[in-house]
Amino acid sequence: MAIIKQTNKKTGVTYVYDSHSYWDKEKKQHRSDRKLIGKIDPETGEIVPTRKKKEVVGTDKESSARIKTLEANIAKKDEELQSLRDKVSNLQRELKDKDRILDKIRLIVTD
């Protein structure tokens, strides 16, 4: 394993890599892998690690707590929805009753 420094000509930034050499049996040649360590700070000359890939936001505990909260909200909304459906059903029954009464009144008035 070796440390390689490589400067980007466009930006002037020097990157530091960890190089690992190995023998490729198929091609019968030496090969190497590089892994980026970081870049060199021009003021201090120290290696500054590059940022890691974005981590998943939230932990399992936070996720499960969020899921429980959402499930409780869904249950509450389902209850509200059922209550509204019951009210609509009652109003439809009342409307039918009033329509029947109106029909009877019309028959009386037209006779």
C-alpha positions in Angstrom: 0.0 0.0 0.0 1.3 3.4 -1.0 0.1 6.9 -0.6 -0.2 8.8 -4.0 -0.6 12.5 -4.4 -2.2 13.8 -7.6 -2.8 17.4 -8.5 -5.8 18.5 -10.5 -4.5 20.9 -13.2 -7.8 22.8 -13.6 -8.5 23.5 -9.9 -4.9 23.1 -8.5 -6.2 20.9 -5.7 -4.0 18.0 -4.7 -5.8 14.8 -3.8 -4.4 12.0 -1.7 -5.1 8.4 -2.6 -4.3 5.0 -0.9 -3.0 2.8 -3.7 -3.1 -1.0 -3.5 -1.3 -3.2 -6.0 -2.2 -6.8 -6.9 -1.5 -9.4 -9.5 -4.3 -10.0 -12.0 -4.3 -13.8 -12.8 -6.4 -13.5 -15.9 -4.4 -10.8 -17.6 -1.2 -11.8 -16.0 -0.4 -8.2 -15.2 0.0 -6.0 -12.1 -3.1 -4.0 -11.3 -3.8 -1.3 -8.7 -6.8 0.0 -6.9 -7.0 3.6 -5.6 -9.1 4.8 -2.7 -9.5 8.5 -2.1 -8.4 9.6 1.3 -8.8 13.3 1.0 -7.2 16.4 -0.3 -4.2 18.5 1.0 -5.0 21.8 2.6 -2.8 24.4 0.8 -2.4 26.5 4.0 -1.5 23.9 6.5 -0.3 21.0 4.3 -2.5 18.6 6.2 -4.7 15.9 4.6 -8.4 16.9 4.9 -10.7 13.9 4.6 -13.3 14.2 1.8 -16.9 14.1 2.9 -18.6 10.7 3.2 -21.6 9.7 1.1 -24.9 11.0 2.5 -26.0 9.0 5.4 -29.6 7.9 5.8 -31.4 10.5 7.9 -33.0 9.1 11.0 -32.4 6.0 13.1 -34.5 2.9 13.4 -35.9 4.2 16.7 -36.8 7.5 15.1 -38.3 5.8 12.1 -40.4 3.4 14.2 -41.6 6.3 16.4 -42.6 8.3 13.2 -44.4 5.2 11.8 -46.4 4.8 15.1 -47.3 8.5 15.0 -48.5 8.2 11.4 -50.5 5.1 12.1 -52.2 6.8 15.0 -53.0 9.8 12.7 -54.4 7.4 10.1 -56.6 5.6 12.7 -57.9 9.0 13.9 -58.7 10.1 10.3 -60.4 6.7 9.7 -62.7 7.3 12.7 -63.5 10.8 11.4 -64.2 9.5 8.0 -66.6 6.8 9.4 -68.4 9.5 11.5 -68.8 11.6 8.4 -70.1 8.7 6.4 -72.7 8.0 9.1 -73.8 11.6 9.1 -74.2 11.5 5.3 -76.2 8.3 5.5 -78.5 9.9 8.2 -79.0 13.0 6.1 -79.9 10.9 3.0 -82.5 9.1 5.0 -84.0 12.4 6.2 -84.0 13.7 2.7 -85.9 10.6 1.4 -88.4 11.0 4.3 -89.0 14.7 3.4 -89.3 13.9 -0.3 -92.1 11.4 0.6 -93.9 14.0 2.6 -93.5 16.6 -0.2 -94.9 14.1 -2.7 -97.9 13.5 -0.4 -98.4 17.3 -0.1 -98.2 17.7 -3.9 -100.8 15.0 -4.4 -103.2 16.8 -2.0 -102.6 20.2 -3.5 -103.1 19.0 -7.1 -106.3 17.2 -6.4 
